[in-house]
Amino acid sequence: DAMVIQNPRYQVTQFGKPVTLSCSQTLNHNVMYWYQQKSSQAPKLLFHYYDKDFNNEADTPDNFQSRRPNTSFCFLDIRSPGLGDAAMYLCATSRETLSGYTFGSGTRLTVV
Amino acid sequence: RKEVEQDPGPFNVPEGATVAFNCTYSNSASQSFFWYRQDCRKEPKLLMSVYSSGNEDGRFTAQLNRASQYISLLIRDSKLSDSATYLCVPLTDSWGKLQFGAGTQVVVTP
């Protein structure tokens, strides 16, 4: 019954090798978010989509890109992962009138 | 000053005891607040929403002090399963962008 699904749960990638993380939702929420969370730190917003409108946080590195081909899917692309990009990546969704986020189970990225 | 500040803890709590901790926020325009709990290496899950002065849900009580810009969470009759990190989240944007605190770790011991 998972409503926000992230794949894969664990991803190992090589330094500098592009990697894509995926998120899908069955909630028909119009807003989708990508957060990065490092150990013992707060989740940090990278960007969000309000419907098809893309919004980048000012301090999100250019190395990170996102795509939302339709309401249900959203992708996070890391063009050239560095060791510092190792983290948990969380996808979340919400309705226009906020009642809190629904998170996916996250993808834990390891860069070797 | 950080937008959201929380005591990282850990708060070590005997099973059955009461624990309370605060979260301070800098944006006085924040109208709504959320408490999320996050288990180790898992995603945050919504615990409680606060839209007015406070909220109570079973053993959990949230109290909002707008004058001093903090929100507290109190857990009564602590269970072992309450061990987690509790993230404070003020709603700072009209469409729902959430700014997370780094969380307060609670460890309930037998």
Backbone of each chain as ProteinMPNN parsed JSONL, in Angstrom:
{"seq_chain_A": "DAMVIQNPRYQVTQFGKPVTLSCSQTLNHNVMYWYQQKSSQAPKLLFHYYDKDFNNEADTPDNFQSRRPNTSFCFLDIRSPGLGDAAMYLCATSRETLSGYTFGSGTRLTVV", "coords_chain_A": {"N_chain_A": [[0.816, -1.209, 0.0], [2.126, 1.101, -0.33], [2.469, 4.563, -0.844], [4.116, 6.575, -1.693], [6.774, 5.875, -3.522], [10.1, 4.963, -3.611], [12.852, 4.249, -5.624], [16.12, 2.99, -6.282], [16.178, 1.352, -2.996], [18.695, 1.286, -1.94], [21.621, 2.586, -3.298], [24.616, 2.276, -4.976], [27.208, 4.074, -6.337], [29.776, 5.04, -8.625], [32.391, 7.386, -8.11], [31.875, 10.322, -9.827], [30.268, 9.13, -11.75], [27.272, 9.338, -13.507], [24.074, 9.244, -11.905], [20.723, 8.196, -11.348], [17.898, 8.725, -9.395], [14.681, 7.542, -8.493], [11.215, 8.409, -8.03], [7.897, 7.673, -7.287], [4.367, 8.262, -7.088], [1.126, 7.534, -5.754], [-0.788, 9.178, -4.896], [-1.742, 11.35, -6.183], [-0.864, 13.887, -5.598], [-0.053, 17.314, -6.058], [2.327, 18.566, -5.565], [5.736, 17.881, -5.437], [8.737, 16.933, -3.807], [12.294, 16.979, -3.371], [14.551, 15.951, -0.995], [17.7, 16.112, 0.667], [19.391, 14.233, 3.028], [21.848, 14.109, 5.364], [23.847, 12.25, 7.706], [22.666, 12.607, 10.997], [21.75, 15.144, 10.498], [19.423, 17.768, 9.553], [16.815, 17.172, 7.164], [17.436, 18.496, 3.963], [16.126, 20.735, 1.704], [16.235, 20.28, -1.746], [15.013, 20.772, -4.288], [11.737, 21.501, -5.664], [8.655, 20.557, -7.231], [5.898, 22.296, -8.26], [3.088, 21.316, -9.461], [3.91, 21.357, -12.786], [5.82, 23.205, -12.548], [9.086, 24.001, -11.89], [11.169, 24.445, -9.097], [14.074, 25.612, -7.833], [16.239, 25.35, -5.046], [18.275, 27.971, -3.743], [20.83, 27.243, -2.93], [21.289, 24.767, -3.954], [23.438, 22.53, -5.502], [24.692, 22.759, -8.883], [25.165, 20.331, -9.916], [23.053, 18.732, -9.356], [20.03, 17.738, -10.736], [16.592, 17.712, -11.829], [13.672, 15.948, -12.939], [10.286, 15.896, -13.968], [8.207, 14.061, -15.459], [5.479, 13.504, -15.476], [2.494, 13.693, -13.375], [2.798, 11.627, -11.551], [5.444, 10.76, -11.384], [8.833, 11.484, -10.463], [12.189, 12.44, -10.89], [15.532, 12.347, -9.704], [18.526, 13.521, -10.75], [21.95, 13.054, -10.545], [24.673, 14.439, -11.747], [27.494, 14.204, -11.668], [28.526, 12.521, -9.309], [29.973, 13.257, -6.165], [32.084, 12.385, -3.335], [30.993, 13.718, -1.218], [28.329, 13.741, -1.743], [27.136, 11.54, -0.814], [24.426, 10.3, 0.875], [21.125, 10.167, 2.379], [18.411, 10.265, 0.235], [15.412, 11.813, 0.03], [12.147, 11.629, -1.131], [9.189, 13.518, -1.284], [5.681, 14.245, -1.043], [2.919, 16.528, -1.396], [-0.325, 17.982, -0.927], [-1.909, 20.815, -2.467], [-3.092, 22.48, -0.554], [-1.683, 22.468, 2.372], [-1.225, 19.6, 4.328], [0.795, 18.441, 5.613], [3.65, 16.469, 4.747], [3.95, 13.518, 2.718], [6.26, 11.068, 2.888], [8.531, 9.185, 0.869], [10.305, 6.067, 1.281], [12.927, 6.583, 0.975], [16.158, 6.795, -0.634], [19.24, 5.453, -0.128], [22.273, 6.685, -0.838], [25.458, 5.696, -1.791], [28.736, 6.663, -2.504], [31.481, 5.587, -4.23]], "CA_chain_A": [[0.0, 0.0, 0.0], [3.02, 2.255, -0.32], [1.881, 5.633, -1.63], [5.255, 7.254, -2.312], [7.714, 4.768, -3.701], [11.403, 5.375, -4.118], [13.71, 3.173, -6.101], [16.161, 1.83, -5.389], [16.351, 1.693, -1.587], [20.136, 1.501, -1.757], [22.297, 2.786, -4.571], [26.052, 2.506, -4.91], [27.676, 4.594, -7.61], [31.186, 5.417, -8.628], [32.731, 8.81, -8.147], [31.797, 10.926, -11.158], [29.376, 8.414, -12.665], [25.901, 9.831, -13.327], [23.134, 8.334, -11.265], [19.352, 8.694, -11.298], [17.015, 8.164, -8.382], [13.311, 7.733, -8.942], [10.142, 8.516, -7.057], [6.558, 7.645, -7.876], [3.328, 8.434, -6.079], [-0.238, 7.164, -6.14], [-1.67, 10.066, -4.131], [-2.163, 12.447, -7.06], [-0.478, 15.171, -5.03], [0.493, 18.158, -7.118], [3.653, 19.064, -5.223], [6.725, 16.851, -5.117], [9.96, 17.518, -3.265], [13.467, 16.149, -3.129], [15.372, 16.367, 0.129], [18.933, 15.391, 0.952], [19.636, 14.177, 4.465], [23.086, 13.478, 5.809], [23.764, 11.67, 9.036], [22.452, 13.5, 12.131], [21.401, 16.485, 10.048], [18.055, 17.963, 9.09], [16.609, 17.062, 5.712], [17.689, 19.763, 3.276], [15.372, 20.782, 0.452], [17.018, 20.517, -2.959], [14.073, 21.439, -5.191], [10.38, 20.977, -5.643], [7.776, 20.815, -8.361], [4.502, 22.648, -8.023], [2.618, 20.83, -10.767], [5.066, 21.209, -13.665], [6.752, 24.304, -12.291], [10.28, 23.57, -11.173], [11.727, 25.454, -8.206], [15.378, 25.193, -7.336], [16.746, 26.117, -3.909], [19.416, 28.788, -4.159], [22.115, 26.615, -2.618], [21.378, 23.426, -4.529], [24.526, 22.519, -6.495], [24.319, 22.532, -10.287], [25.342, 18.901, -10.129], [21.777, 18.082, -9.118], [18.955, 18.127, -11.638], [15.382, 16.938, -11.596], [12.683, 15.854, -14.014], [8.967, 15.397, -13.58], [7.517, 13.861, -16.734], [4.027, 13.516, -15.251], [2.139, 13.91, -11.971], [3.141, 10.494, -10.696], [6.868, 10.434, -11.319], [9.824, 12.54, -10.35], [13.526, 11.862, -10.895], [16.671, 13.156, -9.272], [19.737, 13.173, -11.493], [23.206, 13.606, -10.048], [25.471, 14.326, -12.984], [28.848, 13.761, -11.365], [28.514, 12.395, -7.846], [31.205, 13.308, -5.383], [31.987, 11.684, -2.057], [30.134, 14.514, -0.343], [26.92, 13.566, -2.111], [26.616, 10.355, -0.142], [23.376, 10.755, 1.786], [19.785, 9.639, 2.128], [17.623, 11.176, -0.587], [14.01, 11.61, 0.37], [11.123, 12.221, -1.972], [7.973, 13.756, -0.521], [4.6, 14.855, -1.805], [1.88, 17.172, -0.597], [-1.403, 18.654, -1.664], [-1.785, 22.275, -2.55], [-3.367, 22.976, 0.791], [-0.78, 21.556, 3.051], [-1.556, 18.843, 5.534], [1.985, 17.664, 5.93], [4.201, 15.706, 3.63], [4.086, 12.063, 2.747], [7.602, 10.744, 2.423], [8.935, 7.852, 0.459], [11.212, 5.42, 2.226], [14.269, 7.104, 0.78], [17.235, 6.045, -1.292], [20.538, 5.745, 0.509], [23.293, 6.714, -1.886], [26.867, 5.563, -1.424], [29.631, 7.0, -3.61], [32.772, 4.914, -3.988]], "C_chain_A": [[0.85, 1.258, 0.0], [2.5, 3.321, -1.266], [2.939, 6.494, -2.302], [6.378, 6.223, -2.339], [9.009, 5.303, -4.28], [12.209, 4.144, -4.499], [15.052, 3.715, -6.552], [16.247, 2.269, -3.934], [17.804, 2.018, -1.294], [20.782, 1.59, -3.135], [23.774, 3.043, -4.313], [26.496, 2.98, -6.283], [29.136, 4.977, -7.488], [31.322, 6.928, -8.665], [32.676, 9.302, -9.594], [30.861, 10.243, -12.128], [27.934, 8.861, -12.446], [24.994, 8.765, -12.725], [21.767, 9.012, -11.22], [18.575, 7.955, -10.215], [15.585, 8.466, -8.795], [12.329, 7.749, -7.784], [8.816, 8.471, -7.797], [5.532, 7.744, -6.751], [1.963, 8.058, -6.638], [-1.265, 8.088, -5.493], [-2.268, 11.19, -4.983], [-1.911, 13.822, -6.42], [0.208, 16.011, -6.091], [1.889, 18.686, -6.803], [4.561, 17.882, -4.861], [8.047, 17.52, -4.759], [11.079, 16.487, -3.259], [14.271, 16.784, -2.001], [16.626, 15.503, 0.18], [19.121, 15.398, 2.469], [20.921, 13.421, 4.746], [22.958, 13.098, 7.273], [23.667, 12.749, 10.112], [22.162, 14.942, 11.721], [19.932, 16.55, 9.645], [17.961, 17.657, 7.603], [16.741, 18.443, 5.077], [16.984, 19.742, 1.928], [16.299, 21.107, -0.713], [16.194, 21.296, -3.977], [12.692, 20.839, -5.024], [9.686, 21.325, -6.945], [6.402, 21.157, -7.832], [3.813, 22.418, -9.362], [3.863, 20.653, -11.653], [6.119, 22.288, -13.429], [7.88, 23.848, -11.388], [10.821, 24.731, -10.348], [12.991, 24.925, -7.553], [15.724, 26.01, -6.093], [18.049, 26.802, -4.319], [20.748, 28.075, -3.953], [22.198, 25.18, -3.112], [22.455, 23.418, -5.611], [23.999, 22.216, -7.892], [24.417, 21.069, -10.676], [24.025, 18.124, -10.005], [20.732, 18.653, -10.07], [17.73, 17.273, -11.328], [14.483, 16.977, -12.813], [11.377, 15.358, -13.442], [8.143, 15.231, -14.856], [6.005, 13.856, -16.626], [3.762, 13.653, -13.752], [2.712, 12.839, -11.063], [4.629, 10.3, -10.474], [7.742, 11.667, -11.191], [11.192, 11.877, -10.226], [14.538, 12.869, -10.377], [17.893, 12.649, -10.006], [20.938, 13.85, -10.837], [24.229, 13.374, -11.144], [26.866, 13.771, -12.728], [28.988, 13.644, -9.851], [29.906, 12.489, -7.238], [30.995, 12.589, -4.069], [31.055, 12.409, -1.099], [28.657, 14.408, -0.658], [26.317, 12.303, -1.511], [25.649, 10.801, 0.947], [22.133, 9.907, 1.56], [19.047, 10.688, 1.312], [16.152, 10.824, -0.416], [13.121, 12.346, -0.625], [9.881, 12.408, -1.1], [6.936, 14.401, -1.425], [3.653, 15.562, -0.853], [0.798, 17.726, -1.516], [-1.141, 20.157, -1.689], [-2.061, 22.911, -1.2], [-2.722, 22.003, 1.76], [-1.402, 20.872, 4.256], [-0.389, 17.976, 5.933], [2.433, 16.886, 4.715], [3.947, 14.217, 3.827], [5.435, 11.738, 2.133], [7.658, 9.346, 1.826], [9.947, 7.3, 1.454], [12.667, 5.809, 2.007], [15.162, 6.189, -0.025], [18.533, 6.451, -0.621], [21.617, 5.589, -0.544], [24.681, 6.619, -1.277], [27.707, 5.864, -2.652], [31.005, 6.402, -3.303], [33.815, 5.37, -5.01]], "O_chain_A": [[0.36, 2.349, 0.293], [2.123, 3.004, -2.394], [2.692, 7.076, -3.359], [6.856, 5.769, -1.3], [9.02, 5.998, -5.295], [12.236, 3.143, -3.784], [15.116, 4.792, -7.144], [16.378, 3.463, -3.669], [18.108, 2.909, -0.502], [20.518, 0.772, -4.017], [24.135, 3.92, -3.528], [26.185, 2.341, -7.288], [29.654, 5.206, -6.395], [30.465, 7.639, -9.189], [33.349, 8.76, -10.471], [30.674, 10.736, -13.24], [27.423, 8.776, -11.329], [25.125, 7.571, -12.994], [21.664, 10.23, -11.075], [18.597, 6.727, -10.135], [15.305, 9.515, -9.375], [12.575, 7.188, -6.716], [8.635, 9.147, -8.81], [5.797, 7.359, -5.612], [1.683, 8.236, -7.823], [-2.465, 7.817, -5.534], [-3.185, 11.888, -4.552], [-2.641, 14.782, -6.667], [0.957, 15.494, -6.921], [2.565, 19.202, -7.693], [4.188, 17.007, -4.08], [8.422, 18.54, -5.338], [10.838, 15.284, -3.156], [14.621, 17.963, -2.038], [16.618, 14.334, -0.206], [19.021, 16.444, 3.111], [21.057, 12.246, 4.407], [22.069, 13.572, 7.98], [24.469, 13.682, 10.146], [22.318, 15.859, 12.527], [19.284, 15.526, 9.426], [18.924, 17.861, 6.864], [16.221, 19.431, 5.596], [17.211, 18.849, 1.111], [17.051, 22.081, -0.672], [16.618, 22.342, -4.467], [12.499, 19.827, -4.351], [10.073, 22.251, -7.657], [5.815, 20.405, -7.053], [3.939, 23.226, -10.282], [4.764, 19.888, -11.31], [7.183, 22.273, -14.048], [7.659, 23.374, -10.274], [10.919, 25.858, -10.834], [12.976, 23.932, -6.825], [15.529, 27.226, -6.078], [18.817, 26.282, -5.128], [21.69, 28.283, -4.718], [23.104, 24.448, -2.715], [22.393, 24.218, -6.545], [23.002, 21.515, -8.062], [23.814, 20.633, -11.657], [23.908, 17.0, -10.492], [20.569, 19.866, -10.195], [17.823, 16.248, -10.653], [14.526, 17.912, -13.612], [11.354, 14.511, -12.549], [7.46, 16.163, -15.28], [5.318, 14.175, -17.596], [4.698, 13.722, -12.956], [3.073, 13.122, -9.92], [5.029, 9.724, -9.462], [7.441, 12.734, -11.727], [11.335, 10.869, -9.535], [14.412, 14.076, -10.586], [18.251, 11.477, -9.894], [20.938, 15.059, -10.605], [24.602, 12.235, -11.428], [27.359, 12.951, -13.502], [29.501, 14.549, -9.192], [30.867, 11.892, -7.722], [29.871, 12.224, -3.722], [30.403, 11.781, -0.265], [27.823, 14.928, 0.082], [25.128, 12.032, -1.68], [26.008, 11.581, 1.83], [22.092, 9.051, 0.677], [19.057, 11.869, 1.66], [15.718, 9.702, -0.68], [13.323, 13.525, -0.916], [9.562, 11.552, -0.275], [7.268, 15.019, -2.437], [3.588, 15.245, 0.335], [1.0, 17.905, -2.716], [-0.255, 20.67, -1.005], [-1.323, 23.795, -0.764], [-3.169, 20.869, 1.931], [-2.031, 21.516, 5.096], [-0.561, 16.907, 6.519], [1.668, 16.677, 3.773], [3.757, 13.735, 4.944], [5.711, 12.098, 0.989], [6.922, 8.447, 2.233], [10.385, 8.006, 2.362], [13.542, 5.405, 2.774], [14.954, 4.977, -0.09], [18.879, 7.63, -0.554], [21.842, 4.5, -1.072], [25.03, 7.369, -0.365], [27.412, 5.364, -3.738], [31.603, 6.674, -2.262], [34.958, 4.917, -4.97]]}, "seq_chain_B": "RKEVEQDPGPFNVPEGATVAFNCTYSNSASQSFFWYRQDCRKEPKLLMSVYSSGNEDGRFTAQLNRASQYISLLIRDSKLSDSATYLCVPLTDSWGKLQFGAGTQVVVTP", "coords_chain_B": {"N_chain_B": [[21.287, 33.249, 13.124], [19.772, 30.063, 13.243], [16.972, 28.891, 11.317], [15.344, 27.005, 12.492], [15.705, 25.554, 15.583], [16.792, 22.91, 17.559], [17.31, 21.003, 20.525], [19.719, 18.607, 20.294], [19.882, 16.356, 21.91], [21.027, 13.166, 23.215], [17.856, 12.543, 24.8], [17.531, 10.663, 27.469], [15.237, 8.444, 28.638], [13.431, 6.846, 31.158], [11.358, 4.012, 30.757], [7.889, 4.606, 30.77], [8.066, 7.08, 31.917], [7.795, 10.713, 31.675], [8.628, 12.93, 29.075], [9.82, 15.99, 27.78], [10.472, 18.417, 25.27], [11.806, 21.232, 23.518], [11.38, 23.348, 20.611], [12.724, 25.968, 18.877], [11.891, 28.687, 16.739], [12.615, 30.966, 14.085], [11.131, 32.462, 12.293], [8.615, 34.587, 12.609], [6.274, 34.618, 11.254], [5.409, 32.094, 10.85], [2.754, 29.888, 10.754], [1.679, 27.389, 11.008], [2.584, 24.193, 12.323], [4.542, 21.217, 12.419], [5.183, 18.076, 13.882], [7.461, 15.585, 13.264], [8.401, 12.177, 13.407], [11.377, 10.323, 13.252], [12.774, 7.31, 12.623], [15.827, 5.469, 13.042], [17.69, 5.626, 10.122], [15.459, 5.628, 8.548], [12.543, 7.024, 6.827], [11.127, 10.299, 7.598], [8.133, 10.477, 9.512], [4.861, 11.737, 9.786], [3.871, 12.947, 12.859], [2.286, 14.739, 14.308], [0.135, 17.531, 13.812], [0.015, 21.056, 14.203], [-2.069, 23.682, 14.407], [-3.093, 25.727, 15.839], [-3.003, 26.826, 19.13], [-2.06, 24.542, 20.209], [-1.948, 20.936, 20.386], [-3.273, 17.699, 21.024], [-2.677, 14.277, 21.121], [-3.414, 11.345, 22.105], [-0.821, 10.069, 23.96], [0.807, 12.129, 23.363], [1.543, 15.557, 23.388], [1.458, 18.733, 22.022], [2.574, 22.035, 22.421], [2.22, 25.399, 21.636], [4.012, 28.363, 21.772], [3.674, 31.379, 20.83], [4.548, 33.925, 21.44], [7.089, 33.634, 22.491], [8.162, 32.188, 20.517], [8.437, 29.345, 20.307], [7.886, 25.825, 20.129], [6.673, 23.045, 21.852], [7.069, 19.561, 22.58], [5.549, 16.997, 24.302], [5.817, 13.877, 25.759], [4.014, 11.446, 27.264], [4.03, 8.706, 29.614], [6.121, 7.064, 28.465], [7.031, 4.802, 25.875], [9.015, 2.006, 24.815], [9.01, 1.954, 22.088], [8.844, 4.588, 21.427], [11.314, 5.583, 21.079], [13.246, 7.511, 19.057], [14.076, 10.023, 16.597], [12.897, 13.28, 16.857], [11.517, 15.564, 14.772], [11.143, 18.967, 14.332], [9.0, 21.12, 12.574], [8.333, 24.041, 11.194], [5.823, 25.615, 9.244], [6.642, 27.604, 6.685], [5.921, 28.715, 4.358], [3.425, 29.653, 2.034], [2.495, 27.758, 0.267], [3.5, 25.421, 1.182], [6.216, 24.712, 1.716], [8.509, 23.096, 3.671], [10.593, 23.656, 6.454], [12.961, 21.927, 8.021], [13.919, 21.103, 11.376], [16.944, 19.849, 12.93], [16.39, 17.886, 14.669], [15.479, 16.134, 17.723], [16.838, 13.672, 19.652], [15.374, 10.917, 21.211], [15.677, 8.481, 23.647], [14.288, 5.743, 24.924], [14.475, 3.816, 27.761], [14.49, 0.509, 29.193]], "CA_chain_B": [[20.449, 32.311, 13.878], [19.125, 29.078, 12.4], [15.508, 29.046, 11.245], [14.744, 26.055, 13.426], [16.733, 25.03, 16.486], [16.351, 21.87, 18.476], [18.331, 20.339, 21.33], [19.882, 17.3, 19.637], [19.783, 15.265, 22.872], [19.802, 12.404, 23.416], [17.102, 12.528, 26.036], [17.39, 9.278, 27.941], [13.989, 8.462, 29.409], [12.982, 5.518, 31.598], [10.04, 3.591, 30.268], [6.806, 5.042, 31.645], [8.267, 8.467, 32.36], [7.39, 11.796, 30.783], [9.74, 13.716, 28.533], [9.389, 17.148, 26.995], [11.575, 19.154, 24.672], [11.341, 22.397, 22.77], [11.91, 23.726, 19.311], [12.567, 27.405, 18.653], [11.863, 29.046, 15.326], [12.951, 32.376, 13.924], [10.18, 33.158, 11.439], [7.41, 34.861, 13.393], [5.102, 34.448, 10.392], [5.024, 30.675, 10.788], [1.398, 29.732, 11.27], [1.412, 25.984, 11.297], [3.773, 23.449, 12.714], [4.42, 19.77, 12.399], [6.196, 17.225, 14.501], [7.687, 14.323, 12.584], [9.351, 11.285, 14.06], [12.217, 9.619, 12.288], [13.547, 6.205, 13.154], [17.175, 5.408, 12.474], [17.837, 5.215, 8.724], [14.143, 5.565, 7.911], [12.015, 8.324, 6.444], [10.297, 10.962, 8.602], [6.697, 10.216, 9.46], [4.119, 12.781, 10.477], [3.363, 12.573, 14.179], [1.263, 15.644, 14.798], [0.033, 18.859, 13.198], [-0.401, 22.088, 15.152], [-2.544, 24.831, 13.643], [-3.475, 26.82, 16.749], [-2.106, 26.945, 20.276], [-1.514, 23.26, 20.596], [-2.677, 19.758, 19.945], [-3.029, 16.53, 21.854], [-3.025, 13.032, 20.437], [-3.016, 10.253, 22.99], [0.239, 10.382, 24.922], [1.617, 13.222, 22.808], [0.95, 16.897, 23.474], [2.267, 19.832, 21.488], [2.151, 23.356, 22.896], [2.849, 26.466, 20.862], [4.165, 29.657, 22.436], [4.004, 32.295, 19.725], [5.263, 35.106, 21.953], [8.505, 33.27, 22.641], [8.536, 31.493, 19.278], [8.874, 27.963, 20.43], [6.856, 24.807, 20.229], [7.177, 21.933, 22.655], [6.434, 18.247, 22.454], [5.577, 16.243, 25.553], [5.435, 12.476, 25.614], [3.68, 10.848, 28.562], [4.045, 7.248, 29.687], [6.992, 6.708, 27.339], [7.188, 3.404, 25.48], [10.285, 1.719, 24.13], [8.823, 2.267, 20.671], [8.938, 6.038, 21.216], [12.709, 5.93, 20.784], [13.325, 8.029, 17.696], [14.418, 11.441, 16.523], [11.688, 14.063, 16.633], [11.842, 16.727, 13.939], [10.212, 20.092, 14.41], [8.878, 21.662, 11.22], [7.394, 25.16, 10.993], [5.417, 25.893, 7.873], [7.08, 28.982, 6.452], [5.587, 29.113, 2.997], [1.982, 29.493, 1.88], [2.144, 26.564, -0.493], [3.862, 24.206, 1.877], [7.631, 24.356, 1.813], [8.818, 22.832, 5.071], [11.975, 23.818, 6.905], [13.116, 20.961, 9.103], [14.98, 21.139, 12.364], [17.822, 18.675, 12.879], [15.774, 16.841, 15.457], [15.846, 15.783, 19.097], [16.829, 12.223, 19.81], [14.818, 10.389, 22.455], [15.984, 7.07, 23.863], [13.516, 5.224, 26.046], [15.183, 2.639, 28.274], [13.642, -0.356, 30.047]], "C_chain_B": [[19.786, 31.34, 12.904], [17.618, 29.3, 12.412], [14.804, 28.167, 12.265], [15.859, 25.484, 14.293], [16.116, 24.031, 17.452], [17.544, 21.356, 19.262], [18.519, 18.945, 20.742], [19.729, 16.115, 20.58], [21.076, 14.447, 22.877], [19.17, 12.635, 24.783], [16.891, 11.063, 26.4], [16.259, 9.22, 28.95], [13.662, 7.05, 29.877], [11.586, 5.227, 31.062], [8.971, 4.015, 31.274], [6.916, 6.481, 32.1], [7.756, 9.452, 31.308], [8.625, 12.559, 30.321], [9.165, 14.859, 27.712], [10.612, 17.865, 26.452], [10.992, 20.22, 23.746], [12.003, 22.517, 21.409], [11.678, 25.226, 19.16], [12.658, 27.706, 17.165], [12.038, 30.546, 15.19], [11.921, 33.16, 13.116], [8.858, 33.37, 12.178], [6.137, 34.699, 12.569], [4.647, 33.0, 10.29], [3.679, 30.484, 11.472], [1.096, 28.306, 11.707], [2.719, 25.267, 11.589], [3.481, 21.954, 12.635], [5.516, 19.177, 13.267], [6.254, 15.925, 13.698], [8.574, 13.468, 13.481], [10.114, 10.546, 12.963], [12.994, 8.543, 13.022], [14.863, 6.119, 12.394], [17.138, 4.857, 11.049], [16.485, 5.004, 8.023], [13.675, 6.974, 7.534], [11.238, 8.969, 7.591], [8.83, 10.603, 8.4], [5.965, 11.234, 10.31], [3.544, 12.254, 11.779], [2.159, 13.427, 14.555], [1.313, 16.96, 14.035], [-0.467, 19.839, 14.251], [-0.785, 23.324, 14.362], [-2.955, 25.998, 14.534], [-2.493, 26.825, 17.917], [-1.491, 25.616, 20.691], [-2.375, 22.134, 20.07], [-2.342, 18.604, 20.879], [-3.51, 15.306, 21.099], [-2.514, 11.889, 21.292], [-1.973, 10.701, 23.991], [1.089, 11.587, 24.5], [0.853, 14.543, 22.869], [1.935, 17.919, 22.925], [1.687, 21.148, 21.988], [2.938, 24.413, 22.139], [2.869, 27.753, 21.677], [4.632, 30.657, 21.383], [4.822, 33.485, 20.217], [6.755, 34.827, 22.048], [9.029, 32.464, 21.459], [9.167, 30.14, 19.55], [7.652, 27.062, 20.485], [7.452, 23.622, 20.978], [6.425, 20.66, 22.303], [6.632, 17.511, 23.76], [5.075, 14.842, 25.281], [5.213, 11.904, 27.01], [3.782, 9.33, 28.464], [4.884, 6.663, 28.535], [7.068, 5.195, 27.13], [8.547, 3.224, 24.806], [10.198, 2.121, 22.661], [8.838, 3.765, 20.376], [10.367, 6.481, 20.927], [12.834, 6.294, 19.313], [13.904, 9.433, 17.761], [13.165, 12.206, 16.141], [12.069, 15.37, 15.954], [10.728, 17.764, 14.048], [10.177, 20.779, 13.048], [7.865, 22.801, 11.184], [7.05, 25.286, 9.518], [5.704, 27.358, 7.588], [6.628, 29.526, 5.102], [4.121, 28.818, 2.758], [1.615, 28.214, 1.132], [2.722, 25.305, 0.095], [5.305, 23.795, 1.92], [8.002, 24.243, 3.285], [10.296, 22.974, 5.357], [12.159, 22.951, 8.135], [14.178, 21.387, 10.103], [15.795, 19.859, 12.266], [17.341, 17.562, 13.794], [16.317, 16.699, 16.859], [15.742, 14.278, 19.229], [16.306, 11.849, 21.187], [15.131, 8.9, 22.518], [15.236, 6.631, 25.112], [14.142, 3.904, 26.48], [14.28, 1.821, 29.195], [13.853, -0.061, 31.532]], "O_chain_B": [[19.293, 31.753, 11.854], [17.059, 29.821, 13.377], [13.783, 28.555, 12.832], [16.854, 24.983, 13.771], [15.077, 24.275, 18.066], [18.656, 21.278, 18.739], [17.562, 18.171, 20.695], [19.478, 14.996, 20.133], [22.134, 14.995, 22.569], [19.853, 12.887, 25.776], [16.168, 10.332, 25.724], [16.314, 9.87, 29.994], [13.62, 6.134, 29.055], [10.751, 6.124, 30.94], [9.124, 3.812, 32.478], [5.95, 7.043, 32.618], [7.346, 9.07, 30.212], [9.549, 12.797, 31.098], [8.148, 14.706, 27.035], [11.659, 17.911, 27.099], [9.861, 20.121, 23.268], [13.018, 21.889, 21.111], [10.549, 25.696, 19.303], [13.405, 27.062, 16.43], [11.654, 31.306, 16.079], [11.841, 34.383, 13.234], [8.079, 32.433, 12.349], [5.04, 34.647, 13.126], [3.603, 32.718, 9.701], [3.494, 30.872, 12.625], [0.35, 28.07, 12.658], [3.796, 25.679, 11.16], [2.342, 21.506, 12.766], [6.621, 19.71, 13.364], [5.24, 15.259, 13.484], [9.402, 13.991, 14.226], [9.572, 10.2, 11.913], [13.774, 8.831, 13.93], [15.0, 6.616, 11.276], [16.623, 3.767, 10.805], [16.397, 4.285, 7.028], [14.313, 7.972, 7.87], [10.741, 8.262, 8.468], [8.356, 10.448, 7.275], [6.393, 11.556, 11.419], [2.828, 11.253, 11.802], [1.151, 12.924, 15.051], [2.383, 17.441, 13.662], [-1.285, 19.48, 15.098], [0.061, 23.947, 13.721], [-3.144, 27.117, 14.057], [-1.28, 26.828, 17.707], [-0.514, 25.581, 21.439], [-3.387, 22.35, 19.402], [-1.253, 18.549, 21.451], [-4.596, 15.294, 20.52], [-1.345, 11.511, 21.22], [-2.215, 11.612, 24.782], [1.992, 11.999, 25.229], [-0.306, 14.638, 22.464], [3.099, 17.955, 23.322], [0.473, 21.352, 21.98], [4.161, 24.332, 22.018], [1.841, 28.173, 22.208], [5.822, 30.764, 21.087], [5.685, 33.992, 19.501], [7.58, 35.682, 21.724], [10.205, 32.105, 21.415], [10.268, 29.834, 19.091], [6.549, 27.483, 20.836], [8.604, 23.25, 20.755], [5.302, 20.69, 21.799], [7.749, 17.412, 24.266], [4.035, 14.65, 24.65], [6.126, 11.885, 27.835], [3.641, 8.747, 27.389], [4.391, 5.863, 27.74], [7.156, 4.421, 28.083], [9.139, 4.176, 24.298], [11.178, 2.569, 22.067], [8.845, 4.17, 19.213], [10.597, 7.635, 20.567], [12.558, 5.477, 18.434], [14.185, 9.959, 18.838], [12.454, 11.825, 15.211], [12.838, 16.17, 16.487], [9.546, 17.466, 13.879], [11.224, 20.993, 12.437], [6.66, 22.553, 11.148], [7.902, 25.082, 8.653], [5.087, 28.246, 8.175], [6.924, 30.669, 4.754], [3.62, 27.806, 3.247], [0.54, 27.654, 1.347], [2.473, 24.216, -0.422], [5.598, 22.62, 2.143], [7.825, 25.19, 4.052], [11.143, 22.483, 4.611], [11.569, 23.221, 9.181], [15.204, 21.956, 9.734], [15.39, 18.903, 11.604], [17.819, 16.431, 13.711], [17.449, 17.083, 17.153], [14.699, 13.684, 18.954], [16.741, 12.397, 22.2], [14.884, 8.157, 21.568], [15.519, 7.094, 26.217], [14.318, 2.992, 25.673], [13.419, 2.367, 29.886], [13.224, -0.692, 32.382]]}, "name": "protein", "num_of_chains": 2, "seq": "DAMVIQNPRYQVTQFGKPVTLSCSQTLNHNVMYWYQQKSSQAPKLLFHYYDKDFNNEADTPDNFQSRRPNTSFCFLDIRSPGLGDAAMYLCATSRETLSGYTFGSGTRLTVVRKEVEQDPGPFNVPEGATVAFNCTYSNSASQSFFWYRQDCRKEPKLLMSVYSSGNEDGRFTAQLNRASQYISLLIRDSKLSDSATYLCVPLTDSWGKLQFGAGTQVVVTP"}
